[in-house]
Amino acid sequence: MEAISYKLDVFEGPMDLLLHLISKHKLNIYDIPIIELVTQYVDYVKRMQEEDMYVASEFLEMAARLVYIKTVSLLPVYEEAEELKKELTGELLEYRDCQIMAGKLAQHTDGFNHFVREPAEIEVDQTYTRLHEPGELVRAYLNVVGKKLRKLPPPIEAFKGIVATKIVSVQSKIQSIYQKLKKGKKQKFRALFTDAQSRSDMIATFLAVLELAKTKKVYLDGDGDAMRVELLTDNFDDFGSQEWE
């Protein structure tokens, strides 16, 4: 690109200046040589400052943007630079199209005067005149009611399945084990857990077996799947007054 040799003009903004440089040097707007364009743009902004022309902050912001694109385009991996160039190209195309449309609209106003009047109040009939099917009204009502209910906190019952825990007492499992062993005197250790419905139930059963073995009410024989529990006494009365949980 040749050096700038024209009189400094006043541009509406940085996009206007960029389009001017692209048009003057017959550059391809779809494949902008960003390095050369940065040089011309920065040089123009410097000359504006030297001649004490007002330089809006948006011109300086665009200069910084172009310098950054130039910097990343010099890196070995320059995917970011391509994305930034593509973004800038899209903005320039949109700005160019707006300029073209503005020029066409300006041609239609030549020779016409523009009149401005004070805003006047407009009376609006706010009576609702639309007709609805009954089903549509019902759905609208249910939708509104549903939105209102969604803003309310959920009832306590909604949390019962999450936080409520059934507590099984060890005392109840002692009596249950006694009834099972009373029928057959000796059973597999695993068989005592067959009717357990929860983790609390299983823990209470295990603690009950330990307590019965400790007090020599039952006898444990074997190990693993072969472990069996044998009833040693029918005297379970002394467990009736204890409270276990």
Contacts in CASP RR format, 6 or more apart in sequence:
PFRMAT RR
TARGET T0000
AUTHOR 0000-0000-0000
METHOD contacts of the structure
MODEL  1
MEAISYKLDVFEGPMDLLLHLISKHKLNIYDIPIIELVTQYVDYVKRMQE
EDMYVASEFLEMAARLVYIKTVSLLPVYEEAEELKKELTGELLEYRDCQI
MAGKLAQHTDGFNHFVREPAEIEVDQTYTRLHEPGELVRAYLNVVGKKLR
KLPPPIEAFKGIVATKIVSVQSKIQSIYQKLKKGKKQKFRALFTDAQSRS
DMIATFLAVLELAKTKKVYLDGDGDAMRVELLTDNFDDFGSQEWE
1 25 0 8 1.000
1 27 0 8 1.000
1 33 0 8 1.000
1 36 0 8 1.000
1 37 0 8 1.000
1 39 0 8 1.000
1 40 0 8 1.000
2 25 0 8 1.000
3 43 0 8 1.000
4 40 0 8 1.000
4 43 0 8 1.000
4 44 0 8 1.000
4 47 0 8 1.000
6 24 0 8 1.000
8 44 0 8 1.000
8 47 0 8 1.000
8 48 0 8 1.000
8 51 0 8 1.000
8 53 0 8 1.000
9 20 0 8 1.000
10 53 0 8 1.000
11 17 0 8 1.000
11 20 0 8 1.000
13 56 0 8 1.000
13 58 0 8 1.000
13 59 0 8 1.000
14 41 0 8 1.000
14 58 0 8 1.000
14 59 0 8 1.000
14 61 0 8 1.000
14 62 0 8 1.000
14 63 0 8 1.000
15 62 0 8 1.000
15 91 0 8 1.000
15 92 0 8 1.000
15 95 0 8 1.000
16 95 0 8 1.000
16 99 0 8 1.000
17 41 0 8 1.000
17 44 0 8 1.000
17 59 0 8 1.000
18 37 0 8 1.000
18 41 0 8 1.000
18 62 0 8 1.000
18 92 0 8 1.000
19 92 0 8 1.000
19 95 0 8 1.000
19 96 0 8 1.000
19 99 0 8 1.000
21 27 0 8 1.000
21 37 0 8 1.000
21 40 0 8 1.000
21 41 0 8 1.000
21 44 0 8 1.000
22 29 0 8 1.000
22 32 0 8 1.000
22 37 0 8 1.000
22 92 0 8 1.000
25 36 0 8 1.000
25 40 0 8 1.000
27 33 0 8 1.000
27 37 0 8 1.000
29 89 0 8 1.000
29 92 0 8 1.000
29 93 0 8 1.000
29 96 0 8 1.000
30 89 0 8 1.000
32 85 0 8 1.000
32 88 0 8 1.000
32 89 0 8 1.000
34 66 0 8 1.000
34 69 0 8 1.000
34 70 0 8 1.000
34 73 0 8 1.000
34 81 0 8 1.000
34 85 0 8 1.000
35 70 0 8 1.000
35 73 0 8 1.000
37 66 0 8 1.000
38 66 0 8 1.000
38 67 0 8 1.000
38 69 0 8 1.000
38 70 0 8 1.000
41 62 0 8 1.000
41 63 0 8 1.000
41 66 0 8 1.000
42 63 0 8 1.000
42 66 0 8 1.000
42 67 0 8 1.000
45 55 0 8 1.000
45 59 0 8 1.000
45 60 0 8 1.000
45 63 0 8 1.000
48 55 0 8 1.000
48 59 0 8 1.000
49 55 0 8 1.000
65 88 0 8 1.000
68 84 0 8 1.000
69 81 0 8 1.000
69 84 0 8 1.000
69 85 0 8 1.000
69 88 0 8 1.000
72 78 0 8 1.000
72 80 0 8 1.000
72 81 0 8 1.000
72 84 0 8 1.000
73 81 0 8 1.000
73 85 0 8 1.000
75 81 0 8 1.000
132 140 0 8 1.000
165 200 0 8 1.000
166 198 0 8 1.000
166 200 0 8 1.000
166 201 0 8 1.000
167 200 0 8 1.000
167 245 0 8 1.000
168 198 0 8 1.000
168 200 0 8 1.000
168 201 0 8 1.000
168 203 0 8 1.000
168 204 0 8 1.000
169 204 0 8 1.000
169 243 0 8 1.000
169 244 0 8 1.000
169 245 0 8 1.000
170 204 0 8 1.000
170 207 0 8 1.000
170 208 0 8 1.000
170 211 0 8 1.000
170 244 0 8 1.000
170 245 0 8 1.000
171 239 0 8 1.000
171 240 0 8 1.000
171 242 0 8 1.000
171 243 0 8 1.000
171 244 0 8 1.000
172 204 0 8 1.000
173 201 0 8 1.000
173 204 0 8 1.000
173 205 0 8 1.000
173 207 0 8 1.000
173 208 0 8 1.000
174 208 0 8 1.000
174 211 0 8 1.000
174 212 0 8 1.000
174 236 0 8 1.000
174 239 0 8 1.000
174 244 0 8 1.000
175 236 0 8 1.000
175 239 0 8 1.000
176 195 0 8 1.000
176 205 0 8 1.000
176 208 0 8 1.000
177 192 0 8 1.000
177 205 0 8 1.000
177 208 0 8 1.000
177 209 0 8 1.000
177 212 0 8 1.000
177 218 0 8 1.000
177 229 0 8 1.000
178 217 0 8 1.000
178 231 0 8 1.000
178 236 0 8 1.000
180 187 0 8 1.000
180 191 0 8 1.000
180 192 0 8 1.000
181 187 0 8 1.000
181 218 0 8 1.000
181 229 0 8 1.000
181 230 0 8 1.000
181 231 0 8 1.000
182 231 0 8 1.000
182 234 0 8 1.000
184 231 0 8 1.000
185 230 0 8 1.000
185 231 0 8 1.000
186 228 0 8 1.000
186 229 0 8 1.000
186 230 0 8 1.000
186 231 0 8 1.000
187 228 0 8 1.000
187 229 0 8 1.000
188 225 0 8 1.000
188 227 0 8 1.000
188 228 0 8 1.000
188 229 0 8 1.000
189 209 0 8 1.000
189 220 0 8 1.000
189 224 0 8 1.000
189 227 0 8 1.000
189 228 0 8 1.000
189 229 0 8 1.000
190 225 0 8 1.000
190 227 0 8 1.000
192 205 0 8 1.000
192 209 0 8 1.000
192 229 0 8 1.000
193 202 0 8 1.000
193 205 0 8 1.000
196 202 0 8 1.000
196 205 0 8 1.000
204 244 0 8 1.000
207 244 0 8 1.000
208 244 0 8 1.000
209 218 0 8 1.000
209 220 0 8 1.000
209 229 0 8 1.000
211 244 0 8 1.000
212 218 0 8 1.000
213 219 0 8 1.000
213 220 0 8 1.000
216 232 0 8 1.000
216 233 0 8 1.000
217 231 0 8 1.000
217 232 0 8 1.000
217 233 0 8 1.000
217 235 0 8 1.000
217 236 0 8 1.000
218 229 0 8 1.000
218 230 0 8 1.000
218 231 0 8 1.000
218 232 0 8 1.000
219 229 0 8 1.000
219 230 0 8 1.000
219 232 0 8 1.000
220 227 0 8 1.000
220 228 0 8 1.000
220 229 0 8 1.000
220 230 0 8 1.000
221 227 0 8 1.000
221 228 0 8 1.000
221 230 0 8 1.000
222 228 0 8 1.000
END
